[in-house]
Amino acid sequence: MESMKKTALVTGSSRGIGRAIAVRLAQEGMRVVVNYRTRSEEAAEVASLIREQGGEALVVGADVSVLSEVEGMLRS
């Protein structure tokens, strides 16, 4: 049976500590969901960096303090 690759959802990963965590998890072999609230360009840069290093990344905008946005993010 083929093992399933794990996916990490990193909130606030467009900059700072969240960015560093997202990149590190990708380096460790996880798929990463790069979440942002307002910094879509920076989030796209993080995803591009992850992909350039051979990882998988999905960019999803959502305010994690708004339930409907979190639900939409989880459906993505």
C-alpha positions, 0 to 999 in steps of 0.5 A, spaced: 500 500 500 502 506 498 503 511 504 499 517 503 503 524 504 501 528 510 498 535 509 500 541 513 495 547 514 499 553 516 495 559 518 499 566 517 504 563 513 505 569 508 510 571 512 515 571 519 514 565 523 508 562 519 513 562 513 519 559 516 514 553 518 511 552 512 518 552 508 521 547 513 515 542 513 515 542 505 522 540 506 520 535 511 516 532 505 509 535 507 504 538 502 503 545 505 497 549 505 499 556 505 494 561 508 494 568 508 488 573 510 491 579 506 498 578 503 496 574 497 502 576 493 507 574 499 503 567 500 504 566 493 511 567 493 512 562 499 508 557 495 513 558 489 519 557 494 516 551 496 515 548 489 522 551 487 525 546 492 521 540 490 515 541 494 507 541 494 504 548 496 496 550 495 495 558 497 488 559 500 486 566 503 481 566 509 481 569 515 481 564 521 477 568 526 471 567 521 468 560 521 465 561 514 472 562 511 475 557 515 470 552 512 471 554 505 478 554 506 477 546 508 473 545 502 479 547 498 
